[in-house]
Amino acid sequence: MTSLAEWQHRFAEALHAPGAEFPGPGSRQGLDVYRNNVRQSLIEALSSTFPHTRTLLGERFFTAVASTYARHHLPDEPRLVHYGHRFAEMLEDLPTMTDYAYVIDICRLERARLDVSHAADTIPLDAETLASSQDPGALACSPSPASCHLIGHHDVLDLWQALERGETGIAVGAAGRWHWLLVRHGRNVDIQSVTPACETLYHALDARPILGDALTACSRRHGQEDAGQALGTLLGLGALTPCRHEETPS
């Protein structure tokens, strides 16, 4: 007798394969209808998650790419708000997107904004709390869950703001290696361009959340002044949060 888990696995595989036989009682026609309904709902979910990407690609091309993605990637969980984590990677693999890396940057920003908007709430670490600490270097802190660092290929923040206003035809900024930090404040997610030193400090605190150690690592790479400015930026943006005692490494 086929177990429920095995049947569910075979059913999920059949959703990926057009023309596959229904894994149990039922008909191929019924499976085809269900498969098309599932795919359409996934395309609509991607369209909701990546509206700016859809605008830049055009409705027809976006729908074709989203259909391909939905055919190869079923959701990992019931909440479709988390669907589409590999969509930008699929765009990056398309030869037709070679000259449109800025669209992939916008796609990643859209995905990151949605993730940050649904992340857990925490109390941000501020400069006053840091200054009142008896030993600031020993303070344990880490990047806020409601924050995210991204690296882009073009300066697209002006384009992003234009798309947010419903405008088109804005020129894409210079190519290069651009660092962005997304941080949620209330219901809004702010996107700021930051320095490479901010990236280093942000990820150093993610790896080992002792402020003095992270600042030392950042100073070795970028210099003490840049490391200090990076700390000020992260504090000002509310991108750091104190670690609870049980989260502090021994």
GUPA-153589 format. One line per 8 residues: number of its first residue (from 0); their letters; for each residue z, x, y of C-alpha. Coordinates in pm, whole numbers, m for minus. Layout:
NUM = A = Z/X/Y ~ ...;
This chain:
0 = MTSLAEWQ = 0/0/0 ~ m92/131/342 ~ 210/190/566 ~ 221/46/916 ~ 215/395/1070 ~ m91/491/865 ~ m269/168/957 ~ m193/223/1325;
8 = HRFAEALH = m330/577/1301 ~ m652/457/1133 ~ m687/178/1388 ~ m651/425/1679 ~ m916/648/1520 ~ m1150/350/1483 ~ m1118/281/1856 ~ m1275/622/1920;
16 = APGAEFPG = m1572/564/1691 ~ m1834/302/1784 ~ m1958/123/1474 ~ m1652/215/1266 ~ m1528/m27/1005 ~ m1213/m226/1081 ~ m924/m58/892 ~ m803/m373/724;
24 = PGSRQGLD = m865/m747/737 ~ m1113/m839/1009 ~ m1468/m766/1111 ~ m1660/m485/1277 ~ m1768/m729/1547 ~ m1406/m809/1629 ~ m1321/m441/1647 ~ m1618/m374/1874;
32 = VYRNNVRQ = m1504/m647/2114 ~ m1150/m512/2116 ~ m1276/m154/2162 ~ m1487/m257/2462 ~ m1194/m445/2617 ~ m964/m145/2573 ~ m1222/91/2721 ~ m1279/m135/3021;
40 = SLIEALSS = m906/m156/3089 ~ m881/223/3073 ~ m1175/264/3312 ~ m1004/26/3553 ~ m680/226/3520 ~ m866/547/3606 ~ m1034/375/3898 ~ m692/271/4033;
48 = TFPHTRTL = m548/620/3985 ~ m844/808/4138 ~ m988/589/4418 ~ m1083/886/4639 ~ m1249/1062/4346 ~ m1446/744/4278 ~ m1555/730/4642 ~ m1678/1090/4636;
56 = LGERFFTA = m1856/1062/4301 ~ m2004/720/4360 ~ m1931/409/4156 ~ m2202/463/3894 ~ m2126/828/3816 ~ m1750/772/3821 ~ m1779/479/3578 ~ m1992/686/3339;
64 = VASTYARH = m1744/976/3345 ~ m1445/745/3314 ~ m1608/573/3016 ~ m1654/907/2843 ~ m1293/1000/2915 ~ m1165/667/2783 ~ m1369/711/2465 ~ m1205/1045/2388;
72 = HLPDEPRL = m855/999/2534 ~ m641/700/2446 ~ m311/656/2633 ~ m10/849/2503 ~ 227/572/2612 ~ 210/205/2711 ~ 243/264/3088 ~ m109/319/3219;
80 = VHYGHRFA = 31/472/3539 ~ 56/798/3341 ~ m298/775/3204 ~ m557/1030/3313 ~ m369/1361/3312 ~ m673/1546/3177 ~ m933/1368/3387 ~ m967/1653/3638;
88 = EMLEDLPT = m1005/1901/3352 ~ m1290/1697/3210 ~ m1462/1691/3550 ~ m1421/2067/3577 ~ m1597/2113/3242 ~ m1906/1920/3355 ~ m2196/2148/3457 ~ m2299/1893/3721;
96 = MTDYAYVI = m1965/1947/3900 ~ m2009/2322/3950 ~ m2100/2281/4317 ~ m1842/2007/4377 ~ m1513/2180/4309 ~ m1365/2007/4613 ~ m1392/1673/4431 ~ m1180/1817/4150;
104 = DICRLERA = m925/1925/4411 ~ m907/1568/4540 ~ m877/1441/4183 ~ m581/1671/4113 ~ m414/1568/4437 ~ m446/1201/4340 ~ m298/1261/3996 ~ m13/1472/4136;
112 = RLDVSHAA = 66/1217/4408 ~ 104/943/4151 ~ 326/1160/3930 ~ 546/1257/4224 ~ 571/896/4341 ~ 716/795/4001 ~ 946/1095/3954 ~ 1326/1070/3946;
120 = DTIPLDAE = 1525/1059/4268 ~ 1747/1356/4352 ~ 1951/1474/4648 ~ 1760/1746/4836 ~ 1921/2079/4916 ~ 1937/2126/5293 ~ 2004/2425/5517 ~ 2352/2300/5611;
128 = TLASSQDP = 2462/2283/5247 ~ 2320/2627/5184 ~ 2492/2775/5489 ~ 2830/2627/5392 ~ 2815/2778/5043 ~ 3061/3063/4984 ~ 2793/3259/4799 ~ 2443/3126/4881;
136 = GALACSPS = 2278/3382/4653 ~ 2467/3244/4353 ~ 2372/2886/4430 ~ 2182/2716/4148 ~ 1891/2502/4264 ~ 1549/2405/4137 ~ 1233/2229/4252 ~ 1284/1859/4304;
144 = PASCHLIG = 1137/1640/4027 ~ 968/1446/4307 ~ 764/1750/4411 ~ 463/1938/4281 ~ 273/2255/4364 ~ m105/2265/4330 ~ m369/2531/4383 ~ m707/2419/4514;
152 = HHDVLDLW = m1052/2572/4552 ~ m1126/2430/4900 ~ m934/2330/5209 ~ m956/1955/5150 ~ m655/1822/5343 ~ m869/1697/5633 ~ m1100/1529/5382 ~ m797/1382/5207;
160 = QALERGET = m660/1234/5529 ~ m1002/1090/5612 ~ m1027/926/5270 ~ m677/784/5319 ~ m803/621/5639 ~ m1110/486/5459 ~ m1346/727/5634 ~ m1631/923/5478;
168 = GIAVGAAG = m1866/1197/5589 ~ m1589/1448/5671 ~ m1692/1809/5612 ~ m1517/2002/5336 ~ m1305/2296/5448 ~ m1344/2660/5353 ~ m1349/2776/4994 ~ m1064/2997/4875;
176 = RWHWLLVR = m727/2975/4707 ~ m525/2703/4877 ~ m164/2616/4803 ~ m31/2263/4848 ~ 314/2119/4801 ~ 360/1748/4743 ~ 708/1607/4813 ~ 820/1245/4808;
184 = HGRNVDIQ = 1026/1116/5098 ~ 1132/759/5038 ~ 817/579/4928 ~ 578/826/5088 ~ 441/1144/4932 ~ 371/1415/5188 ~ 116/1688/5119 ~ 155/2018/5301;
192 = SVTPACET = m35/2344/5291 ~ 206/2628/5205 ~ 195/3006/5171 ~ 161/3206/4848 ~ 522/3314/4899 ~ 627/2948/4880 ~ 445/2918/4549 ~ 621/3226/4412;
200 = LYHALDAR = 968/3110/4519 ~ 906/2753/4402 ~ 808/2863/4052 ~ 1073/3137/4036 ~ 1339/2870/4089 ~ 1173/2657/3824 ~ 1202/2943/3572 ~ 1558/3051/3658;
208 = PILGDALT = 1738/2841/3919 ~ 1959/3108/4080 ~ 1862/3136/4444 ~ 1941/3506/4484 ~ 1738/3603/4177 ~ 1442/3392/4290 ~ 1451/3535/4642 ~ 1460/3889/4503;
216 = ACSRRHGQ = 1157/3821/4286 ~ 974/3666/4581 ~ 1067/3957/4812 ~ 932/4213/4567 ~ 598/4041/4569 ~ 562/3926/4930 ~ 828/4105/5133 ~ 1170/3993/5251;
224 = EDAGQALG = 1048/3821/5567 ~ 791/3608/5385 ~ 1048/3521/5118 ~ 1292/3404/5385 ~ 1024/3195/5553 ~ 931/3046/5216 ~ 1291/2939/5159 ~ 1299/2779/5504;
232 = TLLGLGAL = 977/2591/5428 ~ 1101/2461/5094 ~ 1431/2351/5247 ~ 1254/2187/5540 ~ 1021/1995/5311 ~ 1308/1879/5091 ~ 1143/2037/4789 ~ 1462/2180/4635;
240 = TPCRHEET = 1761/2013/4475 ~ 2099/2156/4366 ~ 2143/2192/3992 ~ 2429/2016/3821 ~ 2679/2245/3656 ~ 2547/2174/3307 ~ 2194/2266/3416 ~ 2297/2612/3538;
248 = PS = 2198/2891/3294 ~ 2478/3102/3154;
